[in-house]
Amino acid sequence: MAVDDFIKIRRELHQIPEIGFQEFKTQEYLLNNIHQLPQDYLSIHKWHTGLFVFVEGKVGEKTIAYRTDIDGLPITEETGYEFSSTREGYMHACGHDIHMTIALGALSQLVKNRPEDHVLFLFQPAEEGPGGAEPMLKSEIMQRYRPDMIFALHIDPKLPVGTVSSKPGLLFANTSELFIDFKGKGGHAAYPHETKDMIMAASAFNVQLQQIVSRMRDPLSPAVVTLGKMEAGTVQNIIAEHARVEGTIRTIKPDAMIVIKESIENLLKGIEVRYDCETSIDYGANYYMVHNDANYVGKFKTIIEDIVDYKEAPEAMTGEDFGYLLKEIPGFMFWLGVDSEYGLHNSQLKPDERAIDVGIKTVTETIYNI
C-alpha cells in the first residue's frame, strides 16, 4: 500500500471517534482492513472492543508485542477538516487515529515480509479511560501469547516530523483521576445559618488541597494535584446543597500517590467536621508510570538512527496506561513528532500526516531488528 492509502485510512478513522469500550465501529473498521491482508500467518482475536493480531514468525524464538490505542475523546472538533468527526461531541484529539494507522501500516509490511520473530499487535481500547491496558494484560489471549518485550508510540505535537524522542527509565508519571462530592443542606440565601453551604466547603477544600504538594510533600519528589472542574448550586439566591470537584493527581514515585491520597482523605475528614457535611471520593482511572527498559531504548536508538532524528525526552507528568504493560513486560514507549500548532486533547489538534510514513518505517524496522 502507498503512503496515500494510509493517509486515507487515517482520515476515515478520524471520522469515527468512540470512547473507551464503545469502539464498535472502530473495531469493525480495523477488522475489515486486516482481513484484506494475506492471512497465511495471521491469527485474529477479538477482545471486548479491541483486537489481538498475531503474526507467526519464521523462527519464533521470541514474541515482540506492539500496542496501539484506539479510543477517542469527548471533545467537540474545531479543526475545520473536510474529514472532521461525524460524531458530534467526539474527536480523535490525542492522535489515536494516527496510532492505529501506523499499526496497520506496520502489520501490512510484516505479512508481506515475514519476520523471524513472532509479533503480537494489541489494538487496545479505553486508553483515555477507564483503562484498557491492565485488563488486556490479564486476558487469557495475552497470557497465551505472552510476549518477551513490548513497545508503543505516542504522537508529540511539539516535535517536528522526522523526529522521535524517548529515554531510559521514567518517561510518564503515575496518575489518578479525582472525583469528590460534598453533600450539605440547601436553603434561602437570606438565611445562611439554617443551611450547610457546599460552595464554602468545596472552596475551602480546594484552597487547602494545594498545600498537600507545596507544604506536605518533599520538593525532590515531584507531584501535581489539580482540580480542573467544579460544579455547585442551581441559582444565585439558593445556597448550594451539593458540590462536586473533579481533578487529577500525578506523581513521579508510586508511593507518593498513596501518601497524597491518604492526605486528601484526611483533609476531607476535617472538611466534614468544619462544615457539617458528608463527602465521598472516587479515584476513577489510575495509571501506573511508564518506565522504559534502558537496554531496549539503547537498541531502539541504534536501529532507527538512519531513519529519524532521535532526541532524549524529558520526564513528563503525562499519564498513559501503557505503564501497566511495561510493569509486567520489558519494553519502552517513544514520542513521534507530528508538528502541530495545537497540543494533545485540543479541539484543533492537526498532526502533520507525513508522520504516518515515518511512524510505519520506525515501527517496522524496530520489529525486524530489536
C-alpha positions in Angstrom: 0.0 0.0 0.0 1.2 3.5 -0.8 1.5 6.4 1.7 -1.7 8.0 0.3 -3.6 4.8 1.2 -2.6 5.1 4.8 -3.5 8.8 4.9 -6.9 7.8 3.6 -7.2 5.2 6.4 -6.2 7.8 9.0 -8.9 10.2 7.7 -11.6 7.5 7.8 -10.6 6.6 11.3 -10.6 10.2 12.3 -14.3 10.5 11.3 -15.5 7.7 13.7 -14.0 8.5 17.2 -15.5 6.4 20.0 -14.8 6.5 23.8 -13.5 3.7 25.9 -15.1 0.2 25.5 -17.5 1.7 23.0 -15.2 1.4 19.9 -17.6 -0.8 18.0 -17.3 0.9 14.6 -13.5 1.3 15.1 -13.1 -2.4 15.7 -15.2 -3.2 12.7 -13.1 -0.8 10.5 -9.9 -2.4 11.7 -11.1 -5.9 11.1 -12.2 -5.0 7.6 -8.7 -3.7 6.8 -6.9 -6.6 8.5 -9.0 -9.2 6.6 -7.8 -7.7 3.3 -4.2 -8.6 4.2 -2.7 -12.0 3.4 -3.9 -14.4 6.2 -1.4 -17.2 5.9 0.5 -16.3 9.1 -2.2 -14.3 10.9 -4.4 -15.1 13.9 -7.0 -12.5 14.8 -8.8 -12.4 18.1 -11.5 -10.0 19.3 -11.2 -8.8 22.9 -14.1 -6.6 24.0 -13.9 -3.7 21.5 -10.2 -4.3 20.9 -8.2 -6.8 19.0 -5.2 -9.1 19.3 -3.5 -9.8 16.0 -0.7 -12.5 16.0 1.9 -12.8 13.2 3.6 -16.1 13.2 7.4 -15.6 12.7 9.7 -17.8 10.6 11.7 -19.0 13.6 9.7 -17.6 16.6 12.4 -17.7 19.3 10.7 -14.8 20.9 7.5 -12.7 20.7 7.6 -9.0 20.1 4.4 -7.0 21.0 3.4 -3.7 19.6 0.5 -1.8 21.2 -1.7 0.9 19.7 -4.6 2.6 21.5 -7.9 3.0 19.6 -10.3 5.3 21.5 -11.2 8.9 21.1 -12.2 11.7 23.4 -15.5 13.6 24.3 -14.3 16.8 22.7 -16.1 18.8 20.0 -13.8 19.1 17.0 -12.8 22.5 15.7 -10.1 21.6 13.1 -12.1 22.6 10.0 -11.0 19.4 8.4 -13.1 18.2 5.4 -12.9 14.8 7.1 -13.9 16.0 10.6 -15.6 13.8 13.1 -19.0 12.6 12.1 -19.9 12.1 15.7 -20.9 15.4 17.4 -19.1 16.0 20.6 -16.4 13.4 20.0 -12.9 13.7 18.4 -9.6 11.9 17.9 -7.9 14.7 19.8 -5.0 12.6 21.1 -3.8 11.1 17.9 -5.1 7.6 18.3 -6.2 7.7 14.6 -2.6 8.2 13.7 -1.5 5.5 16.1 -3.9 2.9 14.6 -2.9 3.8 11.0 0.8 3.3 11.8 0.0 -0.1 13.4 -2.0 -1.2 10.3 0.9 0.0 8.1 3.4 -2.0 10.1 1.2 -5.0 10.0 0.8 -4.8 6.3 4.6 -4.8 5.9 5.1 -7.8 8.2 2.6 -10.0 6.3 4.5 -9.3 3.1 7.9 -9.8 4.5 7.5 -12.3 7.3 9.7 -11.5 10.4 11.9 -14.0 12.1 10.2 -13.5 15.5 6.5 -13.8 16.4 4.8 -10.4 16.6 1.6 -9.6 18.6 -0.3 -6.5 17.8 -2.5 -5.1 20.6 -5.3 -2.8 19.4 -6.2 -1.6 22.8 -9.5 0.1 23.8 -10.1 2.6 26.6 -6.7 4.2 27.0 -8.2 7.5 27.8 -10.5 5.9 30.4 -11.5 3.7 32.2 -8.2 2.0 31.2 -7.9 -1.0 28.9 -4.2 -1.9 29.3 -4.5 -3.7 32.7 -7.4 -5.9 31.8 -6.0 -6.6 28.4 -2.7 -7.7 30.1 -4.6 -10.1 32.3 -6.7 -11.6 29.5 -6.4 -15.3 28.5 -5.3 -14.3 25.0 -2.4 -12.2 26.3 -1.3 -15.0 28.6 -1.4 -17.5 25.7 0.9 -15.4 23.5 2.9 -13.8 26.4 5.4 -11.5 24.6 9.0 -11.2 25.6 9.0 -7.4 25.0 6.6 -4.7 24.1 6.7 -1.2 22.7 4.5 1.6 21.6 4.5 5.2 20.4 2.6 8.4 21.1 2.4 11.4 18.8 4.1 14.6 20.1 2.8 17.9 18.6 5.8 19.8 19.8 8.3 17.7 17.8 8.9 18.1 14.1 8.1 15.4 11.6 11.1 13.0 11.2 12.0 13.2 14.9 11.4 10.7 17.7 12.1 11.0 21.4 12.4 8.7 24.3 14.6 7.9 27.3 15.6 5.1 29.6 13.8 4.9 32.9 10.8 7.1 33.8 9.0 8.7 30.9 5.5 9.3 32.2 4.2 9.7 35.7 1.8 7.8 37.9 -1.7 9.3 37.5 -5.1 9.1 39.1 -8.4 10.8 38.4 -10.1 12.5 41.3 -13.9 13.0 41.9 -15.2 14.3 45.1 -18.9 15.1 46.1 -19.9 17.3 49.0 -23.4 16.9 50.5 -24.9 19.5 52.8 -28.2 21.3 53.2 -29.6 23.9 50.8 -31.8 26.9 51.6 -32.6 30.5 51.1 -29.7 32.9 50.6 -31.1 35.2 53.2 -30.8 32.5 55.9 -27.3 31.0 55.6 -27.3 30.0 59.3 -30.1 27.5 58.5 -28.1 25.8 55.8 -24.9 23.9 55.2 -23.2 25.7 52.3 -21.3 23.3 49.9 -19.8 26.0 47.8 -18.0 27.1 51.0 -17.0 23.5 51.8 -15.7 22.8 48.3 -13.9 26.1 48.1 -12.2 25.6 51.4 -11.1 22.1 50.3 -9.6 23.4 47.1 -7.5 26.0 48.9 -6.2 23.5 51.5 -5.7 20.9 48.8 -2.9 22.9 47.2 -0.9 22.8 50.5 -0.6 19.0 50.2 2.0 19.4 47.5 3.5 22.7 48.4 3.9 22.1 52.2 3.4 18.3 52.9 5.5 16.7 50.1 9.2 16.5 49.7 10.2 19.1 47.0 12.5 16.5 45.5 9.6 14.1 45.0 7.6 15.9 42.3 3.8 15.7 42.4 0.9 17.6 40.9 -2.7 17.8 42.2 -5.0 19.8 40.0 -8.8 20.5 40.2 -10.0 21.2 36.7 -13.7 21.3 37.2 -16.1 22.4 40.0 -19.9 22.3 39.9 -22.3 23.6 42.6 -25.7 25.3 43.1 -28.7 25.9 40.9 -29.5 29.6 41.1 -28.0 32.8 42.6 -30.3 33.1 45.6 -30.2 29.5 46.8 -27.4 28.2 49.0 -25.9 25.1 47.3 -26.8 21.7 48.9 -24.3 19.8 46.7 -20.9 20.5 45.1 -18.6 18.3 43.0 -15.0 18.8 42.1 -13.0 16.8 39.5 -9.3 16.7 39.1 -6.1 14.7 38.7 -3.2 13.5 40.8 0.2 13.0 39.2 3.4 11.7 40.9 6.8 10.5 39.9 7.1 7.9 42.6 4.3 5.2 43.1 4.5 5.6 46.9 3.9 9.3 46.7 0.5 8.6 45.1 -0.5 6.5 48.2 0.6 9.3 50.6 -1.2 12.0 48.6 -4.5 10.0 48.6 -4.2 9.5 52.3 -3.7 13.2 52.8 -6.7 14.1 50.7 -8.9 11.7 52.7 -7.7 13.2 56.0 -8.3 16.7 54.7 -11.9 15.6 53.8 -12.5 14.4 57.3 -11.7 17.9 58.6 -14.0 19.5 56.0 -16.8 17.2 57.1 -16.4 18.4 60.7 -15.9 22.0 59.9 -18.8 22.3 57.5 -21.1 19.6 59.0 -21.4 17.8 55.7 -20.8 14.4 54.0 -18.2 13.7 51.4 -17.5 10.9 49.0 -14.4 10.3 46.9 -13.8 8.3 43.7 -10.3 8.0 42.2 -11.6 6.9 38.8 -8.9 5.6 36.5 -5.4 5.0 37.9 -2.4 4.7 35.5 0.9 3.2 36.5 4.1 5.1 35.5 5.7 4.4 32.1 9.1 3.2 32.9 11.3 2.3 29.9 13.8 -0.5 29.8 17.2 1.0 29.3 18.5 -1.9 27.2 15.7 -1.7 24.7 15.8 2.1 24.5 19.5 1.7 23.6 18.8 -0.9 20.9 16.0 1.3 19.5 18.3 4.3 19.2 20.8 2.2 17.2 18.1 0.6 14.9 16.4 3.9 13.9 19.4 6.3 13.7 19.4 6.2 9.9 15.7 6.7 9.6 14.8 9.5 12.0 16.4 12.1 14.2 16.5 10.8 17.8 16.3 13.2 20.8 16.4 12.5 24.5 13.0 13.0 26.1 12.4 14.8 29.4 10.2 13.2 32.1 6.6 14.2 31.8 3.6 14.3 34.2 1.6 12.9 31.4 -0.4 9.7 32.1 -0.5 6.6 29.9 -2.0 3.2 30.8 0.8 1.6 28.7 2.6 1.7 32.0 0.7 -1.3 33.2 2.1 -3.3 30.3 5.6 -2.2 31.0 5.2 -3.1 34.6 5.0 -6.8 33.6 6.8 -6.9 30.3 10.1 -5.1 29.5 10.0 -2.6 26.7 9.6 1.1 26.0 7.4 3.9 24.6 8.6 6.7 22.4 7.3 10.1 21.1 6.7 10.6 17.4 6.9 14.1 16.1 3.8 15.4 14.2 4.4 19.2 14.3 1.0 20.6 15.3 0.4 24.2 16.5 -2.2 22.8 18.9 -1.4 20.2 21.5 -2.9 16.9 22.7 -6.5 16.9 23.9 -7.1 20.2 22.0 -10.1 20.6 19.7 -7.8 22.0 17.0 -5.1 19.3 17.0 -3.9 18.8 13.4 -1.0 16.4 13.2 1.1 16.5 10.1 0.2 13.4 8.1 3.7 12.9 6.8 4.5 11.5 10.2 2.5 8.4 9.3 5.1 7.1 6.9 7.9 7.9 9.4 6.0 6.0 12.1 5.4 3.0 9.9 9.1 2.8 8.9 10.3 3.3 12.5 7.9 0.6 14.0 8.6 -1.9 11.2 12.4 -1.5 11.4 12.3 -1.9 15.2 10.2 -5.1 15.0 12.6 -6.6 12.4 15.8 -5.7 14.4 15.1 -5.4 18.1 
